[in-house]
């Protein structure tokens, strides 16, 4: 059995490190109520975020309903799994359900269309506690940050990891040299999961573990693109930069775009111009690589861009966040807009019984004029969200405001209707044979599922 799962903490008191974060989630759960915001546990992998959530559920006798990145996380899927779970009681006898959404910072692309918006809606209607887990807190949407309470998990210190490794060795009936455990803890880089996996790999088939057994089970220490960009601007040695270029998963053309996207960190305009010149030269080698299918030229592209930009930066470093290429963000926004437009056309086609092609070519302009005159009316009529309304009125802030106001009005109407149903009737008793009151006007509503444009 995998040692990570076998020795996963069963109680909060067994969680290694991050005592402040563990105390914070326990106090949140101890007197949980619907007025409390959901927690979002964030930090590097292997710091105990998911283990703490499961240990909390075990201590509180809560059932866990989990949805992670391996599942499809469209709005419909989230509402089906997490949405129903957040409003219904547990059938297993548990006091509550804990809705756990792992890797919440990986909601992106067409596969997760509407997922972030659905999470916010589920949080607003939830009658059960919710915990979200993320590696990068800053990649979450602003709306999601506003409705959650952050809890940071920091990388574990080596001296905190060693006692846990010693306990596992004792439980497995194996003796370990202290130097071997220290080596594993230092190599893990604050990642308890990596430390346990390295211990497992080194200890397979052995009764005694020495420091020499650890080298073959070392954690994968490949460089990331963030480390490569940072090292380039800091002016690391040429040999180190070329080695890191081989270790990263990104191809030279992607590395070139990352460097270009962060040239704003150059100390002055002359340095930035020199950096662009090096990237331009490297781009020629990348073009020749693809035209000739001669990938040996990639090494020349890597050398020109990395060493050239490093020389231009002069060891100035990066003062701020390393950002992905801006063109990627623009491409992502364009892809999202196309997906919103396609979804809107499909929805309007089903509601009005007009083919999508005819709707786009003959009616979209007329619908736009109507929506611009009274956006709130058509938000209700067509059930538009902020992105869909923005396609008509081309004002993101106004679209968001209108949708929020309509949602608030609908919620107030639902509360009044619920209160009216609960209120006892006084005086006159209703009779089935009483004729309906004449309001002075008659209006025939459209059949369910059919919307009217005019």
N, C-alpha and C positions, 0 to 999 in steps of 0.2 A: 504493500500500500504506500502511496505517496506520503512522505513524511510531512509535507506542508499541510495536508489535510488531516493526517493522523494526529499531529501535535498542534492543531489550530486551537487557540484559547477558547475554552468553553464558558468562561466567566470574565467579567471586566477586570477583576483583580489579577487575572493571569496575563493580561495584555502587557507586553514589554514596552517601556518608555511612554512618552507623551501623556504623562499623568494628568496634566492640566486639561488636555482635550478629552480624556476619558472621564474626568470629573464633570466636565461641562455637559457631555451627552447624558451622563447619568442623572444630573440635576434636571435636565430638560425632560427626561422620561419619567422621573419620579412623580411629578405632579403635572403630567401632560394634560392639556386641554385644547380644544379647537382654536382657541385664541392664540396659541403659540405657533410661531413660524416653523416650517420644516427645517431640518439641519442639512447643510451641505458639507460633507467631510472632504477636505482637499489636501493634497500633498503628493510627494513622490511615491511611486509604486513600492510596495513592500513595507510600508510604515505602519500598517495595522488598521487601515480604514475599514475594509470589509470585515475583518475579523472582529473589530470592536462593535460593528453593527450587529453581527450575529450573536456575539457574547451578550450584548445589551438585550436582545430579544429573548435569549435564554434566561437571563436573570429576571426579566420582567414577565416571563411566561406569555410572550407575544408570538403569534404565528408570523412567518416571514413570507411575503409575496415579492419575488425578485424579478426584475427585467433588466437584462444587460445588453451589451453591444452586439452580442451574437444573435440577438433577436431582431426581427424587423420592428422598427420603432416609428411607424407612421402614426398620425393622429388617431386613426381608427384602431390600430393595434394597441396603442397606449390606453385609450379609453376602454377597450375591451378587457384588458388584463388589469392594469393598475386602477383604472377608473372605477370599475365595478368593485374591485377589492377595497378601495378607499371609502366606499359608502355603505358596505355591508359588513355584518358581524362575522366573526370566525365560526366555522362549523366544527372545529376540532376541540372546542372547549377552552381555547386560549382566551385570555382576557381582552386582547386587542390583536389587530393585524398591523404589522410593520411593513409599509410599502417601501421597498428598497430598489432604487434605480442606480445601477452601477454604470460607470463611465458616462456620466451625464454631459461631460464636455465633448463627447464624440457625436453629438447630434448634428449631422451635416449632410448635405447632398440630397438628391431626389429620394433616396430610400427612406430618409427620416423626415420627409416633407410634412410640415406642420407639427413635428414632434415637440419642439420647444414650446410652442404655443399651447399644445395639449397639456404639457406638464403644468404650466401656469394655471390653466383652467381646472385641472384635477386638484391642484393645491387649494384653490379657492373653494371647491365643493367638498373637500375631503372631511370625513368624520373619523379618520384613523391617522396615526402618526406616520410621517413620511421622512425618509432619509435619502439624500442624493449623494453620490460619490463621484469625485472628479480628481484628475491629476493636475490640471491647469485651471485654476479658479478664474484667471483673467480671460479665458476663451469662452466663458459662459455669456449668455445674452444678458443685457441690462435688465430686462423684465424678470428673468429668473433670479438674478442677484437681489432684486428689490423685494421678492417674496420669500427669501430664505435667510437663514442665519448661518454664517460661515464658521467652521471649526477647522483649524489648521493642524495637520499632522506633520511633524518635522522628521527629517532623517534621523535614524537611531545612531547613537554613539557606539563605537566598538565595544567599550566596556560594559554596555547594557546587553549586547548581543551574546557575549561569551558565556555568561551564566545560563542562558537559555540553551545554548549548544551543549553545555556540560550536562544539563538535565536530560536532554535527548540521548546523549551517549550513555548515561546511566540507565535510562529506561530501556535501551536496546542491549544492555549488558556488554558494552564495549568500552575499552579504556582509550583515552585520547591524550596525547601530549599537549600540555598547555600552549606550546609554541604553535601547534597545528591549529588550535581553536583561535588563537590570536591572529594568525595569518588569514583564516577564513573571515573573521569579523572585519579585519581591515580591508580585505579585498571586496567585501560585499558593498561597501560604500553607503552604509546606512540602510540597506535593504534586507530586512529579516527573511523574506521569502527566498532571496538569492542565497543568503547564508545557509539556510536549511537545505536548499537544493545542492549547494556545493558540498555540504557535509554528507548528504546522502550519496552523492556521486563518488566521493572519496572513500566512503566507508563500505561500499558494496563488497561483500565477500571477505571482510577483514574483521578481526577481533581486537586489533590494536591499530590506532591511527597515528601516524607520524607526520611531521611537517613535509616530508618528501612526497607523501601521498596527495597533498593538497594541490600541487601544481597542475595536475592534469584535469582538475575539476574547477579551475578558476572561472569566475564570472565573465561572461562575454563583455569585454571592455572596448568594443568598437566605438569610434567617435560619432557624435551626432553632428548634424549640420549647424546647430547653434554653436557647438564647441569649435567647429572649423572656422566659421565666420568670425567668432570672437578671437580666435588665435591669429587669424590673418590680420585683423586690425591692431592686435597687440604687437605684431612683429615677431612672432615665434621663429625659431630657426627654420631654414629652408627645408631641411630633411624632415623635420616634424610636420610641416605643412603638407608635404607630398605624401608622407605616410598617412596622415589623417584623411587626405583626399581619397586614398584607396580604401580606407576603413568605412567611410560614410556610405549609406545606401543610395544616396542621390547620384545621378549621372552628372558629368561635367556641365552639360547644358543647364541642368537645374541649379548646380552650384553657381554658375555664372549669373543666373537670375537672382539668387539670394544675395550675392555680392553687390549686384547692381541696385537692388532694393534697399541696401543699407549704406550706400555711398554718402548719404546725408551726414553720416557720422564723421566724415573727413574733417580735418581741422580748418581747412580753408578752400577757396575755389580752385586754386592752382593744384592742390592735391587731388581734388575731385576730378579735375580735367585729366590729370595723369592716370587716375584710376579708370576713367572711362576709356582712355586710349588703350590701356592694357586689356580691358574687357573686349574692346572692339577687335583687337588683334587675336585674342583667344577665340572669338566668335568665328573668325575666318577658318581656324583649324577645325572647329566643331562642324561648320558647314561642309568642309572638305571630307570630314569623317563620314557624314551621312551620304554625301554624293558618291563617294568612292567605296563606301562600306569597308573602309580601312581603319579599324578602331585603334590601331597603334598611335594614330595622331591625337587621340584623346590625352595622352600623357603630355604632349606639347601644349595643348590647350590648358590643362590643369596647371602646368608650370608657369605659363605666361600670366594667367589670371591671378593665381595665388601669390606668386612671388612679386609680380608687378604691383598688385593692390597693397600688399604688405609693405613694399618699399614706399609707395605713395603715402600710406597712412603714417609711416614713420614711428610706429609704436604708440600712436595716440590712444588706441583702444576704442571701445564702444561705450559711450556715456548715454545710456538709455536702453530701451528694449530692442532686441534684435527682431525685426519684423519680417514676415514673409513677403515675397515680391508683390508689389501693388497691382501688377497686371493680373495676378492670380485672383485677387479680391474682386477686380472688375469682371473677370471671366465668371467668377462664382455668382456675382450679382446678376449678370446677364442670364446665366443659366437658371437662376431662381426666378427671374422675371418671366422667362419663357415657360417655366413650369406653372407659375401662377396663372399666366394667360391661358395655357392649355386647360388647366383645371377649371377656370372660370367659364371658358367656352363650353366645356362638357356639362357643367352644372346648369348653365342657362339653357343649353339645348334640351336637356331633360325636363326642365321646368316649363319651358315655353313650347315644347314639341316642334322646334324649328331645327333643321339640320345645322351642324356646326359651321360648315362652309358658308351657307346662306346667312347665318347669324353674323359671322365675321364680315362678310362682304356687303350685306345689304342693311343690317339693322344695328351694327355696333355703334355707328356714329349717332344714330337717333337715341339709342339707349344712353350713350354718354351725355348727351344734352339733357335728358331727363334726370339722370343721376346728379349732374352738376347743379340742377335747380333745387333738388330736395334730396340730398344724400341720405339723410336719416330714414326717409320713407323707404328707399330701395335697399338700405342695409337690412331693414326688417323683411322686405318683400323677397329679396334674393338671398338672405342670410349671408351677407358679405362679411369677410374679415378685413382687417386694415390693409393688407397687401392687395386684396382684390379691389377694394374701394379706391386705392391709390392709382390703379390702372385707369380709372375713369376721371378722377379729379386732379391727378398729378400734384398732390400736396400731401406728403407723408404725415406731417404733424397734424394737419386737419383731419385726415382719414383716421388716424389713431384716436383723436379726440372724439370724433363722431361715433365711432364704433364703441368706445368706452361709455359714452353717454347713453347710447341705445341699450347696451348691456345693463347699465345701471337702472334704466327705466323698466326694462323687462323683469329684472330681479325684484324691484319694488312692487310691480304688478303681481308677480307670483306670491310675494309675501302677503299682500292685501287679500288676494284670492284665498290663500290658505287660512288667513285669520277669519275671513268671512265664513268659510266652511265650518270652522271650529266653533264660531259664535253660536250660542243657542237662539233659536227663533222665538220671538215673543209675540203674544197677541194672536194675530191671524194665522191659521194653519193653512198650508197650501193644499189644494185639492187637484187631483189629476185631471178633473174635467173643467178646471178654470181656463178660460180662454187666455191666450197670451196678450200681454199689454200692447196696445197700439202706440208705437212711438211716433207716428205721424209720417214716417218715411219708410220705404221698403227698399232693401238693397240685397241683392243676391251675391253672396261671396263665391269666388271661384272654387272649383272642386279641389280636394286635397291633391297636392303635388303639381298643381297648375298655377303658374304666375301670370299676371297681366302686365303688359308694358305700358298701356295707355289708359 
